[in-house]
Amino acid sequence: MLAHLALSKKVELTLFIDPAIPENVLGDPLRLRQVLVNIINNAIKFSSKQEKQGKVSVRVLLTESNPDQVVVTFQVTDNGIGMDKETQEKLFKSFSQGDPSTTRRFGGTGLGLAISHHLAELMDAEITVQSEPQQGSTFIIQMPFKPLPAAAVADHKIEDLEGMNCLILGDNDSLSNDLAVYLKSAGAQVEQITDLDRAGQFIQGLAPGLWLVVIDAGQHAPLIKELRAAFNARAKEITGAAKTAPETAQSSIEPRFVVIKRGRRRQARIEDIDIITLDGDVMYRQSLLRAMAIAAGKVEMNTETAPVVNLLKSGPAPMLREEALRQGKLILVAEDNDINQKVIRQQLNLLGYAADIANDGREALKRLQNCNYALLLTDLHMPEMDGFELTKEIRSQDSAWQHMPIVALTANALKGEREHCLNAGMDDYLSKPVQLDDLRRILEQYLPGDKPAAAAQSVISAPAAVNTNVAEAAKVTVDVHVLEKLVGDDPEMIQEMLLDFRASAEKIATELHTAYQAGQFATAGSLAHKLKSSSRSVGALALGELCAAMEQAGKNNDAAELAVLLPQFDAQLIAVKACLDGLCAQDGKNA
């Protein structure tokens, strides 16, 4: 859920789950998730915006296990701004910030930790914190669970590495200790080295045979060339010994490299004949063991392990940016909502186009001044500079952009909106969520030359009309087919967008409540507008309609109406999040 947030804030997020923890225990997953999401979200927030690389580590450890109780410790550690003793003492009190400047710099009200502390107490758990100013913080949650009988789960098979030789290279700040625990749990024989300068010397003492060399590369390029040379030298040494003493001849030594990079791709990739790569951010034990089995030749890189490809096989391949620029077909999208950005980018990819994304009108204007775009797709309501202001600025310099086509994207399907856009100097108008056929029609109308999207017409079905009646929409909390009809049915893409939407919706909801409590009703309405279109895009139609009603109440500065709508909004958001958790968990099993 939080991997995308960490990535967007340039924070490294890692996960370790103790293999000794039982497969099944009895507890409250919804409340536990709320507590963990809040604490990890804070850790990401307070370790971002630094000169150094932000890092957040989540560790789940077995503390106690007996027939009556299992105690699991959750540790969330960041390298952020930290806090003094005085701040720690009032940390779990409602609406408390240790330093008022943190609200301005990082946002938030301080309410989340108080709620997390209360939820933990209700589950007989304990939350403590260890921190020093500028030295980061560690939140520790010790939570009791009731044991459940162990059950054989066929789709959780752990790859058997019994007797395999593994060498782990990584410094003390790396994941190497966690990797060692995972590999030993699968039966591997593990050697570790933290002094990378001594790697060559260490390899000279390794026994003959196949070695799986795990390199925790982090953000750095691994020294594969040097390691290969060290293994080749060791192989020659073994061969030379065999010639001089045939009676003691041993087999040679052969390395296979598994490189742990940083990123959030869940699948192992083959990069060379002897190199498998895997991303270490939020990496699961099963993913690592699978990569090791592939490197050892025990498992083939088949369709179960290869990255999922787009299922719309007969559609056109996305155009490379450089080629689109050369052909005069590069598109600029101005959109401030990250979910809507993902949707429109994927749609353009499906139709065979390339695009750059600007987060608001001001950024779009800067991009236009530095690049020749063929067409602009712009949201109307954005911070800094909205779509109308952006269009006015562009049209005032028409000669520079030779009347570049501008198409509005808006969630307001109001009477007169199209005319408003045309009068402002725009060429056309699309309602959100934008349907693929409508987008294709616009691009074919305004972009020069051939029609790259023609091949996709037979494979992308036209979506059913979106019912904007709240009572009808509420029958299905999240209709995932709405999103599939917008961006295709790639399960990995769908799951990623649903998880991103869940995290984004929680963040916007928190900001919306803060604005309402501060009497900033227009701001609350603007935030509801932001969530409205993305809710409709992912198929959370009832939530989208509640957002539309709150948007209008905010515009009217109607505090009474917002007070009525907010509880309905909160209840619907809880239902949506629960539904998304179920959908994504099911997709994860299927994948």
Stockholm file with secondary structure:
# STOCKHOLM 1.0

chainA/1-591         MLAHLALSKKVELTLFIDPAIPENVLGDPLRLRQVLVNIINNAIKFSSKQEKQGKVSVRVLLTESNPDQVVVTFQVTDNGIGMDKETQEKLFKSFSQGDPSTTRRFGGTGLGLAISHHLAELMDAEITVQSEPQQGSTFIIQMPFKPLPAAAVADHKIEDLEGMNCLILGDNDSLSNDLAVYLKSAGAQVEQITDLDRAGQFIQGLAPGLWLVVIDAGQHAPLIKELRAAFNARAKEITGAAKTAPETAQSSIEPRFVVIKRGRRRQARIEDIDIITLDGDVMYRQSLLRAMAIAAGKVEMNTETAPVVNLLKSGPAPMLREEALRQGKLILVAEDNDINQKVIRQQLNLLGYAADIANDGREALKRLQNCNYALLLTDLHMPEMDGFELTKEIRSQDSAWQHMPIVALTANALKGEREHCLNAGMDDYLSKPVQLDDLRRILEQYLPGDKPAAAAQSVISAPAAVNTNVAEAAKVTVDVHVLEKLVGDDPEMIQEMLLDFRASAEKIATELHTAYQAGQFATAGSLAHKLKSSSRSVGALALGELCAAMEQAGKNNDAAELAVLLPQFDAQLIAVKACLDGLCAQDGKNA
#=GR chainA/1-591 SS CCHHHHHHTTEEEEEEECTTSCSCEESCHHHHHHHHHHHHHHHHHHHSSSSSCEEEEEEEEEEEECSSCEEEEEEEEECSCCCCHHHHHTTTSTTCCSSHHHHHHHCCCSHHHHHHHHHHHHTTCEEEEEECTTSCEEEEEEEEEEECCCCCCGGGCCCCCTTCEEEEECCTTSSHHHHHHHHHHTTCEEEEECCGGGHHHHHTTCCSEEEEEEEECTTSCCCHHHHHHHHHHHHHHHHHHHHHCGGGCCCCEEEEEEEEESSCCCSCEEEETTEEEEECTTCCHHHHHHHHHHHTTSSCCCTTTSCCCCSCTTSCCCCCHHHHHHHTCCEEEECCCHHHHHHHHHHHHHTTCCEEEESSHHHHHHHHHHSCCSEEEEESSCSSSCHHHHHHHHHHTHHHHTSCCEEEEESCCCTTHHHHHHHTTCSEEEESSCCHHHHHHHHHHHSCSCCTTGGGTTTSCCCCCCCCCHHHHTTSSCCHHHHHHHHCCCHHHHHHHHHHHHHHHHHHHHHHHHHHHTTCHHHHHHHHHHHHHHHHHHTCHHHHHHHHHHHHHHHTTCHHHHHHHHHHHHHHHHHHHHHHHHHHHHHHHHC
#=GC SS_cons         CCHHHHHHTTEEEEEEECTTSCSCEESCHHHHHHHHHHHHHHHHHHHSSSSSCEEEEEEEEEEEECSSCEEEEEEEEECSCCCCHHHHHTTTSTTCCSSHHHHHHHCCCSHHHHHHHHHHHHTTCEEEEEECTTSCEEEEEEEEEEECCCCCCGGGCCCCCTTCEEEEECCTTSSHHHHHHHHHHTTCEEEEECCGGGHHHHHTTCCSEEEEEEEECTTSCCCHHHHHHHHHHHHHHHHHHHHHCGGGCCCCEEEEEEEEESSCCCSCEEEETTEEEEECTTCCHHHHHHHHHHHTTSSCCCTTTSCCCCSCTTSCCCCCHHHHHHHTCCEEEECCCHHHHHHHHHHHHHTTCCEEEESSHHHHHHHHHHSCCSEEEEESSCSSSCHHHHHHHHHHTHHHHTSCCEEEEESCCCTTHHHHHHHTTCSEEEESSCCHHHHHHHHHHHSCSCCTTGGGTTTSCCCCCCCCCHHHHTTSSCCHHHHHHHHCCCHHHHHHHHHHHHHHHHHHHHHHHHHHHTTCHHHHHHHHHHHHHHHHHHTCHHHHHHHHHHHHHHHTTCHHHHHHHHHHHHHHHHHHHHHHHHHHHHHHHHC
//
